[in-house]
Every structure is written in structure tokens, then in C-alpha cells.
Amino acid sequence: MSSQQRKIDLNTVYNYLHALEGAFILYRVSRYDLKGKEILKTQEKFYLADISLLYATMGYRDRMIAGILENLVFLELKRRGFKVYVGKLDQREIDFVAEQKEQKLYIQVAYKLESPETIDREFTPLLSIDDHFPKYVITLDEFFRDTVQGVKHLHISDFFLASAW
């Protein structure tokens, strides 16, 4: 809205988001503070219930692929019955903290791991988590197949086809 020089009240935005949630168009995902082990009341993220809505409204753009992959991973976690949060660890974000019974997964999603900076950005937050639960970086990268200090890399197709992680 600001790019169109329009002003909109914050309450109006929240009302629209609430209506879109109620219509099952969006999912609200709370942030989970990994240090304090509590759900935060602010800075939640929203994911589309159907990616085709994005294409219908904005068309296809290559630069959106990382966000689309993240949305697809979120939907698969929900489909498998996980309670999904966005992780917060100090100033870093972990794309997903997924919980189901006694199982917990930590997941980062990226398009490709093409540079040392990208590899560092995706693996470092997971390496900072000090527990025994599985940690994954999920990408479309065909060439990077390494495990980094116990954090596994998965191609997105392997993520979707796995019976369990």
C-alpha cells in the first residue's frame, strides 16, 4: 500500500488478516522463542493455504521461488499433523519448528545453496540449537548433498517422499 502512497490503519490490516484466516485462505504461524521456550505474541508469519492464489493474483515470478518453497514445506508439515512455529533464537530465525507428540523437527528452507554465505545463513541457526532433535535444510539444490555437523540437507522431493524424517 505504501508503494501506491496509500495509508491504511493497522487495525484494518489485522481485520483483513483475521478474515482471510477465517476463510481458510491464510494460516497464521506464531513465533516460538527457543531460549525462553515460549510462544511469542508478536511477529507471526502468514502462509497461503493454496499457492495457486499467489499465481492468480501476482502471476509467476522467479524471484518468489524461495518463499513458495517455504510455503510448500509448511503445508506438508501441516498435512502430516505437525504443530508448526517459526523459531526465534536470539536475532536469528529458524523457518520452522515442527512438533508432533514427542517428536520435534527444525527446518530451514532455501532455493539453492550456491555460495558460502547462503550455506552459512541456512546452517548456522540450526547448529546453534543445542538439543538432540533432527535438523534439516531443504532446498532445490541438486549438487549440495552434505550433512554439516549433524544438520542434514534434503532435496525438496526427498522431503515430500519421505515416510518420516
ChimeraX attribute file (.defattr): number of C-alpha atoms within 10 A of each C-alpha:
attribute: neighborCount
match mode: 1-to-1
recipient: residues
	/A:1	7
	/A:2	7
	/A:3	6
	/A:4	6
	/A:5	7
	/A:6	7
	/A:7	9
	/A:8	10
	/A:9	7
	/A:10	8
	/A:11	9
	/A:12	10
	/A:13	11
	/A:14	11
	/A:15	11
	/A:16	11
	/A:17	17
	/A:18	15
	/A:19	13
	/A:20	15
	/A:21	17
	/A:22	11
	/A:23	11
	/A:24	12
	/A:25	16
	/A:26	18
	/A:27	19
	/A:28	16
	/A:29	17
	/A:30	18
	/A:31	24
	/A:32	23
	/A:33	17
	/A:34	17
	/A:35	11
	/A:36	10
	/A:37	9
	/A:38	10
	/A:39	16
	/A:40	15
	/A:41	9
	/A:42	8
	/A:43	10
	/A:44	14
	/A:45	13
	/A:46	15
	/A:47	19
	/A:48	20
	/A:49	17
	/A:50	14
	/A:51	15
	/A:52	12
	/A:53	12
	/A:54	13
	/A:55	11
	/A:56	9
	/A:57	8
	/A:58	9
	/A:59	9
	/A:60	12
	/A:61	8
	/A:62	6
	/A:63	9
	/A:64	11
	/A:65	14
	/A:66	16
	/A:67	14
	/A:68	18
	/A:69	19
	/A:70	20
	/A:71	19
	/A:72	20
	/A:73	21
	/A:74	24
	/A:75	20
	/A:76	13
	/A:77	20
	/A:78	13
	/A:79	9
	/A:80	11
	/A:81	13
	/A:82	19
	/A:83	15
	/A:84	24
	/A:85	23
	/A:86	23
	/A:87	25
	/A:88	22
	/A:89	16
	/A:90	11
	/A:91	6
	/A:92	13
	/A:93	18
	/A:94	23
	/A:95	24
	/A:96	25
	/A:97	22
	/A:98	20
	/A:99	16
	/A:100	13
	/A:101	8
	/A:102	6
	/A:103	10
	/A:104	16
	/A:105	18
	/A:106	23
	/A:107	26
	/A:108	23
	/A:109	26
	/A:110	22
	/A:111	20
	/A:112	17
	/A:113	22
	/A:114	11
	/A:115	9
	/A:116	8
	/A:117	9
	/A:118	14
	/A:119	16
	/A:120	12
	/A:121	16
	/A:122	21
	/A:123	22
	/A:124	15
	/A:125	21
	/A:126	25
	/A:127	15
	/A:128	11
	/A:129	15
	/A:130	8
	/A:131	8
	/A:132	9
	/A:133	11
	/A:134	15
	/A:135	22
	/A:136	23
	/A:137	23
	/A:138	25
	/A:139	23
	/A:140	18
	/A:141	16
	/A:142	11
	/A:143	10
	/A:144	15
	/A:145	12
	/A:146	11
	/A:147	13
	/A:148	15
	/A:149	9
	/A:150	13
	/A:151	18
	/A:152	16
	/A:153	24
	/A:154	21
	/A:155	18
	/A:156	21
	/A:157	11
	/A:158	13
	/A:159	17
	/A:160	14
	/A:161	8
	/A:162	9
	/A:163	8
	/A:164	7
	/A:165	9
